[in-house]
């Protein structure tokens, strides 16, 4: 039901929505499942349609929106404090996702749920960056996969039992399975507001980053779809797939980009009427919406999609070999993610995969 609702919101809005009581109940369950209450409250408010949905649904959306408003306001304030400190210390930084992305592309900083702070910095400034954020209270370093391109720190906030996390990225994709020169993104970035050292990605690179982020999670939530749909809806005139694919081919991320976009367009074909996807071959056709909704899935297709996602999303044979090796022999961090308990060894991992490969390899990452 929620996919029909999304189409109506973006492509075929009507007043009021022609849904039955049963359809509204299905829609409410879908919204709660994906934690999209703040986003749909924003959509309905911006289109003056809040009063055209059942009062119980309207009340639920408003309640969750207000809760997210407070959380995003806190994260936005903490982010601004970090950016100001970086500016003073001549540290180049680009905020990723979060309230700034939500405000620019959804026109409401509280529309998109946020739980931590993500920033992109220059690799040669990592030590300087860590010193700066530790001075701001982010003193605890969290466990991270040593093969990844980020480090995570946390701080405890007064009155909260949940620490605030900041992820420091120096790339947007793993270096050993791509050829992405991150300086290219920095060179085309623009100053944010009145800052000199605080930048923002260009529109095409923001879109590129959002697609790669969605691919990394194998589109395991409708949030990834809506990020992409919203950018197409609001900045379709600024996006050019020929240019995007040229960038992706150069960076050896082309298959990741076309797989992700193919799945989004398969689930929401109305997007072709906004920005035509110039791909004739279907990629990611084994991906199933029921997997992320918790419905009944075709287990054979589910496993084949994992194979397609895990090993065929790479542009070169070498990158596929690296991905295969890292899946067979994950890092200690990856091993701990798949195996629970003290006995963390590869033999136990292989046994576990052999007994229930679907349940053990399709662990969803934190959004």
NORTAHU-V887225 format. One record per backbone hydrogen bond with DSSP energy under -0.5 kcal/mol. CO is the residue of the C=O (numbers start at 0). NH is the residue of the N-H. E is the energy in kcal/mol with one decimal. If there is no record, write none. Layout:
((CO & NH & E) (CO & NH & E))
This chain:
((0 & 4 & -2.0) (1 & 5 & -2.4) (2 & 6 & -2.0) (3 & 7 & -2.4) (4 & 8 & -2.3) (5 & 9 & -2.1) (6 & 10 & -3.3) (6 & 11 & -1.3) (16 & 18 & -1.9) (19 & 23 & -2.2) (20 & 24 & -1.8) (21 & 25 & -2.1) (22 & 26 & -2.6) (23 & 27 & -2.6) (24 & 28 & -2.1) (25 & 29 & -2.2) (26 & 30 & -2.6) (27 & 31 & -2.3) (28 & 32 & -2.2) (29 & 33 & -2.0) (30 & 34 & -0.6) (30 & 35 & -2.3) (31 & 34 & -0.8) (35 & 39 & -2.3) (36 & 40 & -2.1) (37 & 41 & -2.1) (38 & 42 & -2.5) (39 & 43 & -2.5) (40 & 44 & -2.3) (41 & 45 & -2.7) (42 & 46 & -1.4) (43 & 48 & -3.4) (43 & 49 & -0.7) (44 & 47 & -1.3) (48 & 51 & -1.7) (49 & 52 & -1.1) (51 & 16 & -0.6) (53 & 57 & -2.5) (54 & 58 & -2.4) (55 & 59 & -1.9) (56 & 60 & -2.4) (57 & 61 & -2.2) (58 & 62 & -2.3) (59 & 63 & -2.0) (60 & 64 & -2.2) (61 & 65 & -2.5) (62 & 66 & -1.7) (63 & 67 & -2.4) (64 & 68 & -2.6) (65 & 69 & -1.7) (66 & 70 & -1.8) (67 & 71 & -3.3) (68 & 72 & -2.1) (69 & 73 & -1.9) (70 & 74 & -2.3) (71 & 75 & -2.9) (72 & 76 & -2.4) (73 & 77 & -2.4) (74 & 78 & -2.6) (75 & 79 & -2.6) (76 & 80 & -1.9) (77 & 81 & -2.0) (78 & 82 & -2.9) (79 & 83 & -2.3) (80 & 84 & -1.9) (81 & 85 & -2.4) (82 & 86 & -2.3) (83 & 87 & -2.1) (84 & 88 & -1.8) (85 & 90 & -2.8) (86 & 89 & -1.1) (89 & 91 & -0.6) (91 & 121 & -0.6) (92 & 198 & -3.1) (93 & 119 & -2.8) (95 & 117 & -0.6) (96 & 100 & -1.5) (97 & 101 & -2.3) (98 & 102 & -2.8) (99 & 103 & -2.0) (100 & 104 & -2.7) (101 & 105 & -2.1) (101 & 107 & -1.3) (102 & 106 & -0.5) (107 & 110 & -1.7) (107 & 111 & -0.5) (114 & 164 & -0.5) (116 & 166 & -3.3) (117 & 95 & -2.9) (118 & 168 & -3.1) (119 & 93 & -2.2) (121 & 124 & -2.4) (122 & 125 & -1.5) (124 & 128 & -2.5) (125 & 129 & -2.7) (126 & 130 & -2.1) (127 & 131 & -1.8) (128 & 132 & -2.5) (129 & 133 & -2.1) (130 & 134 & -1.6) (131 & 135 & -0.6) (132 & 137 & -2.4) (133 & 136 & -1.5) (136 & 138 & -1.8) (138 & 140 & -0.6) (139 & 141 & -0.5) (139 & 153 & -2.2) (143 & 145 & -0.6) (144 & 147 & -2.2) (148 & 169 & -1.8) (148 & 170 & -0.7) (150 & 167 & -3.4) (151 & 141 & -2.5) (152 & 165 & -2.8) (153 & 139 & -1.7) (154 & 163 & -2.6) (156 & 159 & -2.0) (160 & 162 & -0.6) (163 & 154 & -1.8) (164 & 116 & -2.4) (165 & 152 & -2.3) (165 & 167 & -0.6) (166 & 118 & -2.4) (166 & 168 & -0.7) (167 & 150 & -1.7) (168 & 120 & -3.3) (173 & 176 & -0.9) (174 & 177 & -1.1) (178 & 180 & -0.7) (179 & 181 & -1.1) (180 & 183 & -2.2) (180 & 184 & -0.5) (181 & 184 & -0.8) (181 & 185 & -1.7) (182 & 186 & -2.9) (183 & 187 & -1.1) (185 & 188 & -1.2) (189 & 199 & -2.3) (190 & 192 & -0.6) (191 & 194 & -2.4) (196 & 92 & -2.1) (196 & 198 & -0.6) (197 & 191 & -2.7) (198 & 94 & -0.7) (199 & 189 & -2.4) (201 & 205 & -2.5) (202 & 206 & -2.4) (203 & 207 & -2.1) (204 & 208 & -2.6) (205 & 209 & -2.6) (206 & 210 & -2.1) (207 & 211 & -2.3) (208 & 212 & -2.5) (209 & 213 & -2.1) (210 & 214 & -2.5) (211 & 215 & -2.3) (212 & 216 & -1.0) (213 & 218 & -2.7) (214 & 217 & -2.2) (216 & 219 & -0.7) (220 & 223 & -1.1) (220 & 224 & -0.8) (221 & 225 & -2.7) (222 & 226 & -2.1) (223 & 227 & -1.8) (224 & 228 & -3.1) (225 & 229 & -2.7) (226 & 230 & -1.7) (227 & 231 & -2.1) (228 & 232 & -2.6) (229 & 233 & -2.7) (230 & 234 & -2.4) (231 & 235 & -0.9) (234 & 237 & -1.4) (234 & 238 & -0.6) (235 & 238 & -0.8) (239 & 243 & -2.4) (240 & 244 & -3.0) (241 & 245 & -1.6) (242 & 246 & -2.1) (243 & 247 & -2.6) (244 & 248 & -2.6) (245 & 249 & -1.8) (246 & 250 & -1.9) (247 & 251 & -0.6) (247 & 252 & -2.9) (247 & 253 & -0.8) (248 & 251 & -0.8) (250 & 178 & -3.0) (251 & 314 & -0.6) (252 & 256 & -2.0) (253 & 257 & -2.7) (254 & 258 & -2.1) (255 & 259 & -1.9) (256 & 260 & -2.6) (257 & 261 & -2.2) (258 & 262 & -2.0) (259 & 263 & -2.1) (260 & 264 & -2.6) (261 & 265 & -2.2) (262 & 266 & -2.1) (263 & 267 & -1.9) (267 & 270 & -1.9) (268 & 271 & -1.8) (269 & 272 & -1.7) (270 & 273 & -1.6) (270 & 274 & -3.1) (275 & 277 & -0.8) (276 & 278 & -2.1) (283 & 286 & -1.6) (287 & 290 & -1.0) (287 & 291 & -0.6) (288 & 291 & -0.9) (288 & 292 & -1.4) (289 & 293 & -1.1) (289 & 294 & -2.3) (296 & 298 & -0.9) (297 & 301 & -2.4) (298 & 302 & -2.3) (299 & 303 & -2.4) (300 & 304 & -2.5) (301 & 305 & -1.7) (302 & 306 & -2.1) (303 & 307 & -2.4) (304 & 308 & -3.1) (305 & 309 & -3.4) (306 & 310 & -2.3) (306 & 311 & -0.6) (307 & 311 & -1.3) (315 & 319 & -1.7) (316 & 320 & -2.2) (317 & 321 & -2.3) (318 & 322 & -2.2) (319 & 323 & -2.4) (320 & 324 & -2.7) (321 & 325 & -2.6) (322 & 326 & -1.6) (323 & 327 & -2.4) (324 & 328 & -2.9) (326 & 329 & -0.5) (330 & 334 & -3.0) (331 & 335 & -2.3) (332 & 336 & -1.4) (333 & 337 & -1.1) (334 & 337 & -0.5) (334 & 338 & -2.6) (341 & 343 & -1.9) (342 & 344 & -0.9) (344 & 348 & -1.8) (345 & 349 & -2.7) (346 & 350 & -2.1) (347 & 351 & -2.5) (348 & 352 & -2.5) (349 & 353 & -2.2) (350 & 354 & -2.0) (351 & 355 & -2.2) (355 & 359 & -1.9) (356 & 360 & -2.0) (357 & 361 & -1.3) (360 & 362 & -0.6) (361 & 363 & -0.5))
